[in-house]
Amino acid sequence: MPLSDLETKALDEHFLSCSYVHGYTASQGDTALYRQFKCAPPNHLCHLLRWYTHIHSFGPESASFPAAKKESLTLLVNDKEVSWFVDYVVSILV
């Protein structure tokens, strides 16, 4: 399921102050979210693009990232929670 414009904007805001999905090191959570992108985010989402480029730079090495410390990343998108789980993106929760 492709990410919506609202979801990518919420992720851009998350990566404004965070380098990774959770914590201070890359994890399988980053790898799982990275896989949701068919290509790099647009330049105007500069924080998301920075994160994407960084995770992309690991290449196959990303398979050895440690397990995610949390099961999901949950952000508010238009007053609704959206969660990205370790291996897939779920739909908007009402």
N, C-alpha and C positions, 0 to 999 in steps of 0.2 A: 504494500500500500504506500503510494508516494506521500511525502509530507506536504501539508498545505502551506500556503504563504503565512498564515497565522502561526502555525507550528514552527516554521523556520525562523520567524521573527522572535518568538518566545525563546527559542534556542540561542539566537544571537544575543539576546539580553542576558541569558544565563551565562554564556561564555564571555560576557563583558567583565565579569569578576571571578570567573572560574576557569582554570586551565583544562580541567577534565570533567567528565560526567559527575564523578564523586571523588573527593579527596585530592591528593597532591601528586598522584601518579596515574599513568594510564592503566586501564583495566579492561576486562572483557565487556564491560558496559560501554566503553568508548568504541570498542570494535563492533559491537552490535548496532550501536547508533550509526556509526560510519557506514555500515552496510545498507542503511536505509537510503543512502544517496546514490543516484545513478551517475552523477557528475558533481563537480565542485559547486558549492553555493555561489550565488552572484556576488560581485565585489561589494555591493552596498551592504551586505551582511558581513562586515569585516571581521567581527569577533568569531562568528561561526566559520567563516572561511579560514581564519588563522588556526582554529581548532582542527578543522578538516585537513588542512595542509600538513599540520603537525602529525596527526594520526596516520595520514597517507604516507608520510615519510618513513614509517616503520616497515612498510611492505609486509612480507610474510612473517616477519618477526612479531607482528601484532598477535599472532596465534598463541604466543607464549606469555602474553599479559596475564597477570593474576586475575582470579575471579573477581567479579564486581563485589564491593562491600555492601551494597544495597541491591535489592531486586529490581528497582526501577528509579527513574528520574521523573518526578512529577512537577509540572509547571502549570500555571494558570494561563489559559488562552480564552479570552473573552469571558472571564468569570467561570470557566469550566476547567476542571482538572484534566490534563492530558498526561498519560504515563507512557514512558518508553521502557519496556521490559528488556531483560538481558538479550533475548533472542528475537524479539519482534516488537512492532509498534502496535499498541491497541487503539481502539477507537476512542473518541471523546467520551468521558464519563460525565453524565448529567448529575 
